[in-house]
Amino acid sequence: MKGSVVLRLWLSISLLSVAGLLVMGVVVPRQMESIYDSHLSALLLEQARGLVVQYSPDPHNPGTRPWKSQERVIGAQIDTLTAGELATMADTDLCPAPVYLPPHAANRVLAGEAVYFRATHAQRFPEEQGNRIAALAPEYFIVAVPLYSHNVVNGALVLTQPVTAVLETISQFRRLLGVTALVMLGGVSLIALYLSGRLALPLRKMEGMARAMAAGNFQQRVAVIGNDEVARLGRSINRLADELDSTIAQLRERNARLSGILCSMSDAVMLAEAGGHFALLNRPAAVLLEEAGLKPAGEDEPLDWGVLESLGVADQVRQVLHEGTSRAERVSLGEKIYTVYFSPVPGVHGEDQVDGVVMVWQDITQGERLEEMRRAFVANVSHELRTPIGLVRGYAEALLDGLAESPEEREEALRIMQHELDRMAALVQDLLQLARMDAGQLPVDLTPVNLRHQISHVLKRVSRMAREAGVDIETAMPHGLPIVMADADRLEQVLLNLLDNALQYSPEGGRVTIGAHRQGGWVTVFVEDQGPGIPVKERSLVWERFYRRDPAHSRKKGGTGLGLAIVRGIVAAHGGETWVEDGTNGGSRFCFTLPVA
């Protein structure tokens, strides 16, 4: 309530009412007294002059007082003063007579003027001169007119009338006015309180609406009645709420679109303000910072220049803030490589002012790794082709030059040439198959396949290879293994590639296990080796084409890094999945799934 409009209006109206009543209580009685004095003086003056004309009183003969009979008629005491008494009063301010006139009044009467004034008992005479006039009221009115003898003032006729009744009347009027003022003050206070409350009610509603708007609720409206200033203010606030609601809705829609765009982006987006704090981070940016150990998940503390320093981009951000030009940098962060695009954010006061920098982090790690693998693949394929081509060319020249004289030598040369040509044909076949996979033109003829028989058939084909490598192959397949839907030829290629890979990396005297088991509507097939194993961070890369974890080892064994890529493509064409996990006795387990028939 303190400081409210209701209180201020009530106090203002009440104070104005009190001031008005106080002024009326002071002015009206005084005005009444003034009117009474003016009326009484005129009346007494007229009566005194009438007595002088009618009775011609002689001040030197006080025994003759025929005018005294008029005291009851006019209601005033009638006395006479001689010229000597007037002179004494004028010169010495003494009172030798029952009636006292102040010196200035006595002088004016001696000068021939009629005087009238209001006096008190103390002004009339000292207490020791008390007489019958001393018993008069403390307040009385005196009128004195000169008496002439041969055109010379020889005395004065004095009328003295108490004003007790008037004073009592004015006193009663003051009391009545006081009571009336209190009643009026109470009524005015109640009316002021009611009116101020009525006036403040819509203001309170507007205040509540303003608070709701400040809290983000723009749906409330003020009920407007009438056409006064408050009603117009209410309509203006309602229009403001409508405009703000529409504007906020548009901003929310734009922010939702922007947020959707940022969230759908795979690139990390950061907005660093000129002060170094981050004003915007999309989800990939938060993941990037979390992986870099700079912002744990769920932490809401503001990020500053220290984070930019840790990311290695603080100097670039400062340069963009200073120059206001865009740029791109290649930044390495841990094991990942990014191309970071820096763009200035113009300020609200003009394009010359830069308020921040937008950073878009594009992860090029995969592309860099693929480019590296591509270069390694080209070098490897070139080497793989160069070797058999060189051998074929050498033996062909030897045959043409007749260096192979015996039939046995010629047969051996042709056998070696055929083997090398088979190697080149297999490499070309793998490349063509990958090309068909990329084009989505790898046909699969899904038929019910007995997985147990298929694995047994493949094991017969790799038995010689296993004996030469000194590796044992065992199976782990439960009874009742269901029939699967697969392309038998493609499935055989998958099993051969996985077994070939396992035999390459298993040590001499080791063991390779091939098995399968059912999981719901799928059958999981696995090939487990006892090789060196694959780190977790590289397991997603082994399925990439051109990738070889140990290029020297693969080249020595004759691998090209395409076998596992072909496996993944064939399994994907069957609708299955591929993955790598740790083996039970060390090494790695390569798994894939096939649908149950």
Phi, psi and omega in degrees: 000330183295129179078009182280162179295323180300312181296316182294317178296316180298315180296319181297311181296318180296315180295319177297321178295316179298316180297317179297318180292322178296317178298317179295321180294334179269317187285316185297310178301320180292322178295321177297318178297319181296317179297317180296315180300316181296316180294316182293320180296318179296319181295312181295322180295319179294320179293320180296316180294325177295319178297321180297317182291322187281318188250349182042064183295145180251117181288341180274352180233081184292342180291336178265102183226068180293336182287348183296338180291347181270357182299319180291330183289311185269350178072028180222154177278135184245128179220165176234150176235142177276169179296324179294319179295322177296319180294320179298316179296323183288326185268320190245354182059031176263169183234078179283355182235169180295340182250138182244131171241138176295159184306317184292325178290318179299318178298319182292323178294317177299333179277358177095017179258149171272135182237154173211143180198167179252134185224168176246170180299322183292332180281344186281303177200158178296165185295327182291343178263020181302137177211207186292332180284337178297340179278356178293169181295153179299331179248129179206165182243135184240133173235131180231126176240142183288151174250134185250150171219111183057047178062023177234134180291116177244011178169192181209144172260125186242126173253129180237121182232124177293152177246026182301314182298319179295316180297319178295320178298315179295322179297315177297321178297320178298316179296316178298320179295323178296313178298315179299321180296319179297315179297315179296321179298317178297315179296315179297322179297316179296315179297318179297319179296318180294312182295319179294324176296317178297321179289323184280341182300308177296330177293321176297319178297321177295322177297315177298321178295320178296320177297318178297319178295321177296330179275358177100004179261109182252020182266342181287149177223155180263131176287122185250127177231132178094191182220027179277187184297318180295319179296318178295322176297318178298318178295322178296318179294321177297318177295321177299317179297320178298313181296316179296319179299316179295317180295316179297320179298318178296318179296319178297320179296316178295318178296323178296318178296314179298317179297319178297319178296315181295319181291328181282346180287137176278342178276148178282132180240128179229144174238111179259126178283168182299331178282354178101351180276151179272125179261346184206134175217124172272176186300314177300327178293318177298320178296320179300313179295322180295318179293330178278357179075023183258342181208099177300153181300135177088356181275131185250011180290143182294147178262147185225199184298334179299323178293318177298322176297316180294326178283347180079024182236011183297318181295320179295319179297317179297320181294319179293321177298324182282316185269333181073025180241151180280158178199168178226141181225150174263118186237131175260129181227101185068232180267002182253154180239133183233148164257115185256124178258123181254126179229132179286149176253114181297148178279169181287343183263008179142160182288342179289339180263132180250119182266344182187180181226129174268128178244125176248116182262110179259117182285113179249017182300312182297316179297318178297318180293320178295321178296320177296318179293325178297316178296319177296322179295315179300317179296319181292315179297319178300318179293317181296324179281324182297320183295305180293326178295319178298317179295314180300317181296318180297313180291327177295317178296322179296320179293320179293326181277355179076022180287331177271099187275318184275155176299327180295319180294318179296321179295320179295320179295317179294324179295318179295319179298319179296318180298316181292323177294324176297320178298316179294322180295320179296320179296315179296321179297318177298317180296319178295323180293320176296322178296319178294324177298317179297326181274359182069030184243032178266102182284141174230133180254094186282122177221159175297128183233133174279105186297324180297314179295323181295317180293320179299319179296318180293322181297326178295326182286331183257005182297319180296317178299321180293319179295319179295326179277350181071035183238135177271145177241129178231160182246154178219082182232125180287164176288152179077024178295127188286164174286143182246159174264115184201164170271115187301317182294316179294321179296321178297321178295320178298312182295320179297317180296318180292318179293320178299317178296318180294320180292328179295320187263353177277138180287162178297133184088000180277191184218139175245132182243131174239133183203179181202155175204157184269141174222095181067234180269016182229156173244126179263124178252137181223152174231118186245133179244178177240037180281196183288350182085170182233126178300152183301320184291345181255358185292330178282349182267340185294338180274353179283143176292152179075353185275130174222118184296323178233088185302320181296319179294317181294319180294322179296323179276351179092013180280155178244355182080020181251345187299312182289328175297321178293321178302313181297320180295319180292316180296320178298323177296334175276356182086011181262186181232157178232146176199169179235140177217171179292142175284165181288331181238042184087179181075203184229153176239119178263126186236151171209161183240151176226144180288144176288140180290000000 
